[in-house]
Amino acid sequence: MTSILLNSLIIGVGATLVMDLAAWLCLRLFAIQPLNYAFVGRWLIGITLGKLRHNPIMASPNEKHELAIGWFCHYAIGVIYAYMYLILANILTLNTSNIALLLLFTLSTLVMPFFVMQPCFGFGIAASKTPLPLQVRLKSLLAHLSFGAGLYIMILLLLS
């Protein structure tokens, strides 16, 4: 059990770093703004204060340490997703570097932003209430696919 936790930590942090590198490259090469993790921190702090939904989150006041909390949770979620993936591959008795399973798992992680976080941020389901919903959806897809690529890379480096 300890090895799966340690592997999840290393793979999750590495995959999240790949995701962040992809976001940085998109910013530098195409001027595509990365996701704002301060909103994640603001949302999570809001939950502890009894506020689940914002209308929209940009209109809610800044919270102390929201950016640090958002970034910490961004990496913690990466570790949790890596753990979930390793457990899933183990349950299905599939090789962890199985491309089909990795892709399906990665796409399934879009449930959180599309159906939980974006509605709670006041953006609607799958960003339907934003001025450019397709653009927001594509940014989420790109972020999650780059995380999936990071999972694959880290699994090959660590477990192969």
C-alpha positions in Angstrom: 0.0 0.0 0.0 2.9 2.4 0.8 4.3 2.0 -2.7 1.0 2.9 -4.4 0.8 6.1 -2.2 4.4 7.0 -3.0 3.9 6.3 -6.7 0.7 8.3 -6.6 2.5 11.3 -5.1 5.4 11.2 -7.6 3.2 10.5 -10.6 0.5 13.0 -9.6 3.0 15.8 -9.0 4.9 15.0 -12.2 1.7 14.8 -14.3 0.5 18.1 -12.8 3.9 19.7 -13.6 3.4 18.5 -17.3 -0.1 20.1 -17.2 1.4 23.4 -15.9 4.2 23.3 -18.5 1.6 22.8 -21.3 -0.3 25.8 -19.9 2.9 27.9 -19.8 3.7 26.9 -23.4 0.2 27.8 -24.5 0.6 31.2 -22.8 4.0 31.9 -24.4 3.3 30.6 -27.9 -0.4 31.4 -28.4 -1.2 34.0 -25.6 -3.8 31.5 -24.2 -4.4 32.5 -20.5 -4.0 29.6 -18.1 -6.6 28.5 -15.6 -6.8 30.8 -12.6 -6.1 28.7 -9.5 -7.0 31.6 -7.2 -10.6 30.9 -8.1 -10.2 27.3 -6.8 -8.8 28.6 -3.5 -11.6 31.2 -3.3 -14.2 28.5 -3.9 -12.7 26.1 -1.3 -12.4 28.9 1.3 -16.0 29.9 0.5 -17.1 26.3 1.1 -15.6 26.4 4.6 -17.6 29.6 5.2 -20.9 28.0 3.9 -20.8 29.4 0.4 -20.8 26.7 -2.3 -22.0 28.8 -5.3 -20.7 32.1 -6.6 -22.4 34.4 -9.1 -19.8 34.6 -10.6 -16.7 33.9 -8.6 -14.9 37.0 -9.9 -17.5 39.1 -8.1 -16.8 37.4 -4.8 -14.3 39.1 -2.6 -10.7 37.9 -2.7 -9.8 35.6 0.2 -6.6 35.6 2.2 -4.2 32.9 0.8 -6.6 31.9 -2.0 -3.8 31.6 -4.6 -1.6 29.5 -2.4 -4.6 27.3 -1.4 -5.6 27.0 -5.1 -2.2 25.9 -6.2 -1.8 23.5 -3.4 -5.2 21.9 -4.1 -4.3 21.8 -7.9 -1.4 19.6 -7.0 -3.3 17.6 -4.4 -6.0 16.8 -6.9 -3.3 15.7 -9.4 -2.0 13.2 -6.7 -5.6 12.0 -5.9 -6.3 11.5 -9.6 -3.0 9.5 -10.0 -4.0 7.4 -7.0 -7.5 6.8 -8.5 -6.0 5.8 -11.9 -3.5 3.4 -10.4 -6.2 1.8 -8.3 -8.5 1.6 -11.3 -5.8 0.0 -13.5 -5.1 -2.5 -10.6 -8.8 -3.4 -10.2 -9.2 -3.9 -14.0 -5.8 -5.8 -14.0 -4.6 -3.6 -16.9 -1.2 -2.3 -17.5 -1.0 1.2 -16.1 0.5 2.5 -19.4 -2.6 1.3 -21.3 -3.4 4.2 -23.6 -7.1 3.5 -23.9 -7.6 3.4 -20.2 -5.5 6.5 -19.7 -7.5 8.4 -22.3 -10.8 7.3 -20.8 -9.7 8.1 -17.3 -8.4 11.5 -18.4 -11.6 12.4 -20.2 -13.6 11.3 -17.1 -11.8 13.9 -15.0 -13.6 16.6 -16.9 -16.7 15.8 -14.9 -15.3 17.9 -12.0 -14.8 21.1 -13.8 -17.8 20.8 -16.2 -20.4 19.7 -13.7 -19.2 20.7 -10.3 -16.6 23.5 -10.3 -17.8 25.7 -13.3 -21.4 25.7 -12.1 -20.3 26.5 -8.5 -18.1 29.3 -9.9 -21.3 30.8 -11.5 -20.2 29.8 -15.0 -23.0 27.3 -15.7 -22.7 23.6 -16.6 -19.6 23.2 -18.9 -19.1 27.0 -18.8 -22.5 27.6 -20.6 -22.9 31.0 -19.0 -19.5 32.4 -20.0 -19.1 34.7 -23.0 -17.0 32.0 -24.9 -18.1 28.6 -23.5 -16.4 26.6 -26.3 -13.1 28.3 -25.5 -13.4 27.6 -21.8 -14.3 24.0 -22.5 -11.4 23.6 -24.9 -9.0 25.1 -22.3 -10.3 22.5 -19.7 -10.0 19.7 -22.2 -6.4 20.8 -23.1 -5.5 21.0 -19.4 -6.9 17.6 -18.6 -5.4 16.0 -21.7 -2.0 17.4 -20.9 -2.4 16.0 -17.4 -3.2 12.6 -19.0 0.0 12.9 -21.1 1.8 13.7 -17.9 0.4 10.6 -16.2 1.6 8.5 -19.2 5.1 10.0 -19.1 5.4 9.6 -15.3 4.1 6.0 -15.4 6.6 5.1 -18.1 9.4 6.8 -16.1 8.5 5.3 -12.8 6.8 2.0 -13.3 8.2 0.6 -16.6 
